[in-house]
Structure formats: structure tokens, C-alpha cells
């Protein structure tokens, strides 16, 4: 059984006189105050001044370390798909042949682990120490990416199986393994945040975490190709122009994330002390049963799934949008996506600084309706550059109003022993939400047109936001009535 480092594990219990002082220690001292368990029941009223804004989180070295590792890891995840497209174009594209079939195979290999293992990985994460999972999944992913050029070179003359080159089949296998490791990393990352951050500061912490997660979808696809080109240029004097710089960049990004995460020291997770073996289907059923009872958590996950679906679709639709804007080329779609990233940053700053003053269900409702309105706006002004940039910026801002409060709600309302199960299910759904729209958005656009796709997305987001708000509000009212009767 893996164990997390606990610097206080051999220290004596505090005396009663020390208790008050110890209880006030910040999270870097590995102790949570008793008040933190009550501070956020509504997460809005009566918060002390030091609980508001980013400063308490920015002073938390443990969380900043986790966040730094997250930046490198999630950016590598998205650039990895750009790397696969570059390898396919260089190794397998035939003259006059489209590479869409090859790319689709890679996307399927990347998606299958999310469907098969997303929930099962959460069961294991519940019982494992989180730090070793975070470190090892990144180191192993980095190693797999770095050896990929060698694998392709060694197997390039091995012929074909079922019409596919053996080297390409091995590429699919490595993609499958990288994605499988990601299924363990994601729930461990989410579950460790409450072990590093006091409960009253979770909203600000999630402002950084959730924005980074959403922004990586946009920024990774937008800057992936330029970054890979720069890496090739830097290593060309050493590798004789073989192009391995792209693999080295992605592999080192994963590995650097793992090295950075060695420096975190989360509080001991009592759930990881459970020596009972994992019962996969029973544990998954427990997670589903918990979501069935917790309307707020269930609604939050649904809203996050809708949100990530929209941004995955936007990553594809932005190419077509850039193509029809007179002043842009299709290759310049990154400018449009960058506007969404700027909006997310602004939204994260606003939520982290002022979000504690508002009920989270109203923040998410306003964000959902704002997101829907901007999508409807894009349906009508899709050929005007500055209006499109402004609307996509607002889209990112409103998305932050949804994603950050909802992720915080999931963490606060989920007990420690259920976090791996719930985050595993969430990771499963979010990965599907990120993958399917990449394939479906372009098909829908070709059949229905860009404006109608934006219109449909806007209506879906509006309906989903209103429905989940109603469910969560009804569930919270029922729970309060139950508590009052008790």
C-alpha cells in the first residue's frame, strides 16, 4: 500500500492548550482548523476577510506546486494530440490521401480508456496515496512519449497487420497507455486539492485549477503546432533534422510535471488507509448511488460535462469560423481560441476575488445563460472579426462562472472516502465530453452549417443550465427541510 508523507505522523498529540493554536495552523502546516468544516456550508456569508480572494491560495506553496504540475501535465495532454497529427502527416500520409482516417483512429485510442477505465481508476485512487499516483503517472507518460520515435523507427519495416503498418499499431498502443495513465492522474489531482487547501479557500483554488483545465483545451490546440515547430528547430543541430524534438518537448512536459509534484506534501488521506481490497463494480455502484442522492453534486457534474463539450466543439468550429471571416485565414484560428483563454482568465480572477459573496448556484446559472447568449450571438455575427473575438472572450468569462463554482461544489459536498469514485466518474464523463465533440462538431457543421450548430449549442446550454439549477435548488431545499425536521 502506498503511503503519503506525513511530517506530523510521529509527533505527540497536542495538549489542550496547544489545540487552539494548532487548529489555526494553515494548510502548509498540514492541519485543518475545526472552523473550516463549517465555514463553507453555504460558502457565501460570514467569511473572514482573509478567506476572500486569491492571496491565501497564492501563499499556499503546496497548492502552487500542484497547480504548476497541472499546467505542464494538461498542456502536454492536449499538445500530445497535435503531436500525433504531426507524426501521421510525416510518416503515414500518402500523396493525395486525407489523414482523417488515421487521426480518427488515434482519437478513438485516446478516448477508449476514458470510457473503460475512468470510473475504475477512481476506485483505486480512493485507496492509494495521492502523491505517488500524481508523480508516477506523469513520469510514465513522459517516458512513453520519448521512446515513441525509437519505436516507430525500429518497426517501420515490419510490414502491416490488417492493412495497418505495425509501427502505427504500436503508436495506437502507446496512445492507449498514455490515456489510461491519464485516467488515474485526473481523479488523484482533484482529490488532493482538499488535502492541500483549507475548505474556505477552495473556491479560489478551484478558480486556478478549473480555468487551467478548461484553458488547456483551447490553448493546447492553438499553440501546439508552433511549440512543436520551435522544439524541432532547437534540436535540429543535434538530431540531424529527424524531428524528435516534438516528442522530447511533450515527454519532458510530462516528466517535468512529475518532478514538480514530488514537492507536494498533502495531509494524510484517511481513505487511503483503507486496507480492504477494491470491489470495482460495488464501488462504482456506490459512486452512482451517491450521485443519485446528492442533487447538487450530480447537477454540478452535468454542467461541467456540458461546458467541456462546448469548448471541445469550439476548438473544431473555430477553424471553420476563421475560414469564413474575411480578415483571417483558417490557419489563424488560434487567435479566436486565444480570446476564449483571455476570457477564462478574467472570469477566474473575478470568481476567485469576489465569488464567495454570491450563492454558487446563482453564479453557475448566470454563467450558463451568459454562455448560451454568447453562442447565440456567434450564430448571428459569425463573419465579423471583432464581434466574434468579443463574444468568444465573453464565452470564456461566463464559462469560468460555471466551471469554478461547480468544481468547488463537487469537492466540498463529496466526503473523502467517496472522492476517488466521484472524481473517477466525473473524469470518465468529462473525457468523453472532450473527445466526442472533436469528431461530431465538424460533421454537424457540414450538415447543418456553422450558425445552426452555434444556435443548437446555445439552446442546449441554456436548457441544461436551467434544468440543473432547478434540480440542485430543489435538492438543497429538501436537504435543509430534512435537517430542520431532524
ROFI-975979 format. One record per residue (C-alpha): residue in three letters; y, x, z. Coordinates in steps of 0.05 Angstrom, whole numbers, padded with zeros to 5 digits, always signed. Example, Ala and Ser with C-alpha at 12.3 -4.5 7.8 and 13.67 -1.06 7.14 Angstrom:
<rs>
ala-00090+00246+00156;ser-00021+00273+00143;
</rs>
This chain:
<rs>
unk+00000+00000+00000;unk+00067+00028-00019;unk+00118+00033+00037;unk+00194+00037+00034;unk+00231+00089+00072;unk+00257+00060+00137;unk+00302+00110+00173;unk+00300+00068+00237;unk+00225+00058+00239;unk+00215+00109+00296;unk+00278+00093+00335;unk+00273+00055+00400;unk+00294-00018+00404;unk+00368-00025+00421;unk+00388-00043+00491;unk+00424-00109+00503;unk+00489-00071+00508;unk+00476-00038+00441;unk+00455-00103+00408;unk+00524-00129+00393;unk+00547-00064+00363;unk+00482-00055+00324;unk+00486-00126+00297;unk+00554-00110+00267;unk+00529-00048+00231;unk+00538-00053+00156;unk+00482-00052+00107;unk+00485+00023+00098;unk+00461+00026+00170;unk+00402-00016+00148;unk+00417-00072+00197;unk+00440-00142+00181;unk+00482-00179+00232;unk+00458-00245+00262;unk+00521-00278+00236;unk+00500-00261+00165;unk+00443-00310+00169;unk+00493-00366+00179;unk+00554-00340+00142;unk+00536-00369+00074;unk+00503-00437+00086;unk+00558-00465+00043;unk+00586-00396+00023;unk+00656-00424+00020;unk+00691-00438+00085;unk+00709-00396+00145;unk+00694-00329+00114;unk+00728-00269+00147;unk+00778-00232+00105;unk+00733-00171+00096;unk+00679-00215+00064;unk+00724-00233+00006;unk+00728-00192-00057;unk+00694-00130-00084;unk+00716-00079-00033;unk+00658-00088+00016;unk+00608-00082-00041;unk+00643-00023-00072;unk+00638+00013-00005;unk+00563+00000-00003;unk+00532+00063-00031;unk+00463+00032-00033;unk+00485-00024-00078;unk+00527+00021-00122;unk+00466+00065-00132;unk+00424+00004-00151;unk+00478-00020-00198;unk+00484+00048-00232;unk+00409+00049-00244;unk+00413-00022-00271;unk+00467-00002-00322;unk+00424+00053-00352;unk+00359+00013-00349;unk+00383-00051-00380;unk+00424-00016-00433;unk+00362+00023-00452;unk+00323-00043-00456;unk+00370-00070-00509;unk+00380-00005-00547;unk+00304+00002-00550;unk+00301-00057-00598;unk+00355-00025-00641;unk+00313+00039-00639;unk+00252+00001-00664;unk+00292-00026-00724;unk+00316+00045-00740;unk+00244+00072-00737;unk+00218+00016-00781;unk+00273+00027-00832;unk+00259+00102-00833;unk+00183+00102-00831;unk+00156+00037-00859;unk+00207+00004-00904;unk+00186+00005-00977;unk+00237+00003-01035;unk+00257-00069-01049;unk+00219-00094-00988;unk+00251-00130-00929;unk+00236-00104-00859;unk+00240-00172-00826;unk+00164-00178-00820;unk+00158-00110-00786;unk+00216-00128-00739;unk+00185-00195-00722;unk+00120-00160-00702;unk+00159-00115-00655;unk+00196-00175-00625;unk+00130-00211-00613;unk+00101-00149-00579;unk+00163-00146-00536;unk+00160-00220-00518;unk+00086-00230-00503;unk+00087-00191-00436;unk+00144-00236-00412;unk+00101-00296-00425;unk+00036-00267-00398;unk+00058-00224-00340;unk+00127-00247-00318;unk+00101-00291-00262;unk+00040-00248-00244;unk+00086-00187-00236;unk+00127-00226-00185;unk+00064-00237-00144;unk+00052-00163-00139;unk+00126-00147-00126;unk+00123-00193-00066;unk+00071-00147-00035;unk+00096-00079-00057;unk+00154-00038-00032;unk+00211-00048-00080;unk+00238+00023-00086;unk+00175+00055-00116;unk+00170-00002-00165;unk+00241+00008-00188;unk+00233+00084-00196;unk+00164+00086-00228;unk+00176+00031-00279;unk+00236+00069-00306;unk+00203+00137-00306;unk+00142+00110-00342;unk+00183+00072-00394;unk+00224+00135-00407;unk+00161+00175-00417;unk+00131+00125-00466;unk+00194+00125-00509;unk+00200+00201-00510;unk+00128+00211-00534;unk+00135+00157-00588;unk+00157+00205-00644;unk+00098+00250-00629;unk+00050+00191-00632;unk+00078+00169-00699;unk+00075+00240-00727;unk+00003+00252-00705;unk-00022+00185-00732;unk+00018+00179-00796;unk-00042+00199-00839;unk-00094+00158-00802;unk-00095+00102-00852;unk-00089+00028-00838;unk-00124-00028-00800;unk-00119-00099-00826;unk-00065-00074-00874;unk-00021-00044-00820;unk-00012+00031-00810;unk-00046+00058-00748;unk+00020+00091-00727;unk+00055+00023-00730;unk+00000-00010-00688;unk+00009+00045-00636;unk+00084+00032-00638;unk+00069-00041-00623;unk+00024-00019-00566;unk+00079+00024-00535;unk+00128-00033-00543;unk+00079-00078-00507;unk+00072-00028-00449;unk+00148-00018-00443;unk+00159-00093-00439;unk+00102-00100-00389;unk+00134-00049-00343;unk+00200-00087-00350;unk+00166-00149-00321;unk+00155-00111-00256;unk+00224-00078-00255;unk+00265-00142-00262;unk+00239-00183-00202;unk+00239-00120-00159;unk+00311-00107-00177;unk+00332-00177-00159;unk+00292-00178-00095;unk+00321-00113-00069;unk+00394-00135-00073;unk+00389-00177-00008;unk+00357-00115+00025;unk+00419-00073+00008;unk+00476-00124+00015;unk+00496-00168+00072;unk+00488-00242+00057;unk+00563-00257+00060;unk+00574-00205+00005;unk+00520-00229-00042;unk+00568-00266-00088;unk+00609-00203-00102;unk+00546-00161-00111;unk+00519-00212-00160;unk+00584-00211-00198;unk+00568-00140-00217;unk+00493-00150-00224;unk+00493-00213-00266;unk+00551-00191-00310;unk+00516-00126-00325;unk+00452-00164-00342;unk+00489-00211-00390;unk+00535-00158-00419;unk+00475-00114-00436;unk+00451-00167-00484;unk+00517-00163-00523;unk+00538-00091-00513;unk+00468-00063-00524;unk+00462-00093-00594;unk+00535-00078-00610;unk+00536-00004-00591;unk+00462+00012-00601;unk+00467+00038-00672;unk+00529+00082-00661;unk+00498+00112-00598;unk+00432+00127-00633;unk+00471+00160-00691;unk+00510+00203-00642;unk+00446+00225-00608;unk+00416+00245-00674;unk+00478+00285-00692;unk+00478+00322-00626;unk+00404+00341-00630;unk+00402+00355-00705;unk+00412+00431-00697;unk+00350+00432-00651;unk+00303+00382-00684;unk+00318+00402-00756;unk+00341+00331-00772;unk+00276+00298-00752;unk+00314+00241-00718;unk+00281+00247-00650;unk+00350+00245-00617;unk+00346+00169-00617;unk+00282+00168-00577;unk+00307+00221-00530;unk+00370+00181-00516;unk+00332+00117-00498;unk+00278+00154-00459;unk+00329+00194-00419;unk+00368+00130-00403;unk+00305+00100-00372;unk+00288+00165-00336;unk+00359+00173-00310;unk+00356+00103-00282;unk+00292+00122-00245;unk+00323+00185-00217;unk+00385+00148-00194;unk+00343+00095-00159;unk+00309+00149-00117;unk+00372+00150-00076;unk+00369+00078-00051;unk+00344+00063+00019;unk+00335-00013+00026;unk+00319-00046+00092;unk+00245-00057+00104;unk+00220-00118+00068;unk+00173-00155+00116;unk+00140-00189+00057;unk+00115-00122+00032;unk+00077-00113+00099;unk+00030-00169+00079;unk-00038-00136+00071;unk-00071-00199+00044;unk-00093-00189-00029;unk-00055-00224-00083;unk-00083-00291-00107;unk-00049-00297-00173;unk-00055-00369-00191;unk-00047-00393-00119;unk+00016-00351-00111;unk+00044-00374-00178;unk+00029-00446-00157;unk+00065-00433-00091;unk+00126-00409-00131;unk+00124-00471-00175;unk+00115-00516-00115;unk+00175-00483-00081;unk+00218-00493-00143;unk+00195-00566-00144;unk+00222-00576-00074;unk+00285-00535-00080;unk+00331-00572-00128;unk+00387-00521-00122;unk+00343-00462-00139;unk+00309-00499-00196;unk+00376-00521-00225;unk+00404-00451-00220;unk+00345-00422-00259;unk+00352-00475-00313;unk+00426-00459-00320;unk+00412-00384-00326;unk+00359-00397-00379;unk+00409-00439-00419;unk+00462-00385-00411;unk+00418-00328-00434;unk+00393-00369-00493;unk+00465-00379-00515;unk+00482-00305-00512;unk+00418-00284-00547;unk+00435-00333-00603;unk+00506-00307-00605;unk+00481-00236-00616;unk+00449-00261-00681;unk+00502-00312-00702;unk+00558-00260-00694;unk+00531-00224-00756;unk+00539-00287-00798;unk+00606-00302-00764;unk+00633-00233-00783;unk+00608-00243-00854;unk+00649-00306-00866;unk+00713-00280-00832;unk+00756-00253-00889;unk+00783-00193-00850;unk+00714-00169-00824;unk+00651-00141-00854;unk+00583-00163-00829;unk+00571-00094-00801;unk+00632-00103-00756;unk+00601-00160-00715;unk+00605-00114-00655;unk+00679-00129-00649;unk+00662-00202-00637;unk+00609-00186-00586;unk+00655-00138-00550;unk+00704-00195-00538;unk+00649-00231-00500;unk+00637-00169-00458;unk+00711-00166-00441;unk+00710-00240-00421;unk+00650-00228-00376;unk+00686-00170-00341;unk+00747-00214-00329;unk+00703-00271-00304;unk+00664-00225-00258;unk+00728-00198-00228;unk+00754-00268-00216;unk+00689-00294-00185;unk+00679-00232-00143;unk+00750-00235-00116;unk+00762-00309-00108;unk+00695-00344-00119;unk+00679-00350-00044;unk+00735-00401-00039;unk+00701-00453-00083;unk+00635-00490-00078;unk+00586-00456-00125;unk+00561-00519-00157;unk+00633-00534-00180;unk+00641-00463-00206;unk+00578-00470-00247;unk+00596-00539-00272;unk+00665-00516-00294;unk+00633-00455-00326;unk+00582-00497-00364;unk+00634-00546-00390;unk+00680-00488-00409;unk+00623-00452-00445;unk+00608-00517-00483;unk+00681-00526-00502;unk+00686-00455-00530;unk+00623-00464-00571;unk+00651-00529-00599;unk+00715-00491-00614;unk+00676-00438-00653;unk+00645-00494-00694;unk+00715-00513-00720;unk+00753-00447-00726;unk+00697-00400-00747;unk+00737-00366-00803;unk+00799-00346-00763;unk+00791-00277-00731;unk+00840-00281-00673;unk+00819-00351-00653;unk+00746-00331-00656;unk+00760-00269-00613;unk+00797-00311-00562;unk+00743-00364-00559;unk+00687-00312-00551;unk+00728-00279-00496;unk+00733-00346-00460;unk+00658-00356-00473;unk+00644-00293-00434;unk+00692-00313-00378;unk+00661-00382-00369;unk+00591-00352-00372;unk+00608-00310-00312;unk+00628-00373-00275;unk+00557-00399-00287;unk+00513-00337-00282;unk+00542-00304-00219;unk+00542-00364-00172;unk+00473-00387-00197;unk+00441-00318-00186;unk+00471-00316-00117;unk+00445-00385-00101;unk+00374-00364-00120;unk+00377-00303-00075;unk+00407-00340-00016;unk+00361-00401-00018;unk+00296-00363-00031;unk+00261-00335+00032;unk+00239-00262+00030;unk+00165-00279+00023;unk+00179-00322-00039;unk+00228-00276-00076;unk+00177-00240-00119;unk+00144-00305-00140;unk+00210-00340-00155;unk+00242-00280-00189;unk+00179-00269-00229;unk+00181-00340-00255;unk+00256-00332-00268;unk+00244-00266-00305;unk+00189-00299-00346;unk+00235-00355-00368;unk+00296-00311-00380;unk+00257-00262-00423;unk+00233-00320-00466;unk+00304-00346-00469;unk+00328-00278-00493;unk+00273-00269-00544;unk+00262-00336-00578;unk+00336-00348-00598;unk+00337-00280-00633;unk+00285-00308-00681;unk+00306-00381-00682;unk+00382-00375-00688;unk+00382-00344-00758;unk+00331-00396-00781;unk+00373-00453-00753;unk+00436-00424-00785;unk+00403-00421-00853;unk+00380-00493-00849;unk+00439-00527-00815;unk+00498-00480-00824;unk+00537-00439-00773;unk+00584-00494-00750;unk+00528-00543-00735;unk+00489-00491-00696;unk+00550-00477-00652;unk+00560-00552-00644;unk+00488-00562-00623;unk+00491-00504-00574;unk+00555-00533-00543;unk+00524-00602-00533;unk+00461-00573-00503;unk+00501-00530-00453;unk+00545-00589-00434;unk+00486-00635-00423;unk+00447-00582-00385;unk+00506-00566-00340;unk+00519-00638-00322;unk+00445-00653-00311;unk+00431-00592-00267;unk+00495-00604-00228;unk+00474-00675-00213;unk+00403-00653-00193;unk+00429-00597-00148;unk+00483-00642-00117;unk+00432-00697-00103;unk+00383-00647-00074;unk+00435-00617-00029;unk+00457-00685-00004;unk+00384-00704+00010;unk+00373-00640+00048;unk+00435-00650+00090;unk+00414-00721+00106;unk+00345-00696+00126;unk+00375-00642+00171;unk+00422-00693+00203;unk+00365-00741+00218;unk+00325-00684+00250;
</rs>
